[in-house]
């Protein structure tokens, strides 16, 4: 396997644990450069590595998508790995991603299986109990998503998304409609270089929009069982700020994908009611 084939792009606000991630990336000979996009005021958070691989890309934006995009013009490698700053993985992870990308062909995007970094359990589960069965029936009826394992990696007709459970995969890789934004590998030429997320706040549904735009370019998206990544469990929508940010992101996804129907209306009405109640109490 040739060395120096990959550029890693990390958009960060300067979390301290990014230094652990950098130490692991620096030692990987498949990686040529690590581009870290960080708001100017946060630069001091990152250790001053005396390693030519690490490049700090100053950003006047505190915005995940914009921070990534300003790095894209600097990439000189065939492959790009987009990473969040709070993930971890084993020593063969990047090699397995690259091998899968090469095997699947030029017009492919590869994502991993997500695990909880606290208890090492899978984050997306198809396991069932009575409560989950009832919940899935409601989702199938209201959101228009399959009840069975066929929902894995799919986006419902209401614009909600469902992850992949590795224990229910029949193949090493399955084709999906979306890849979580914490990690994906693709050919550099296939990157989305326009700002597709032009709203403030947390970037909810950003990964759905990026996945939709990649599929619109006729790219095939895959989740690979062999590639395991560890991160925090996604937080539930509780506070009014989270609800507001999610509604903004969800609307933007629906706008990009021209997804407007009664199922979307029901989902958004429910969330708007939760938002209203959160303001009252």
Secondary structure, DSSP 8 states (H G I E B T S, - for coil): --SS-EEEEEEES--TTHHHHHHHHHT-TTEEEEEEEEEGGGGGGS-----TTEEEEEES---HHHHHHHHHTT--SSEEEEE-TT-B--TTHHHHHHHHHHHH-TTEEEEEEEEETTT--BSS-----HHHHHHHHHHHHHH---SSGGGTT-B-TTS-B----GGG-SSSEEEES---TTEEEEEGGG---S------SS-TTHHHHHHHHHHHTT-EEEEEEEEEEEE-----S-SHHHHHHHHHHHHHHHHHHT--SHHHHHHHHHHHHHHHHHHH-
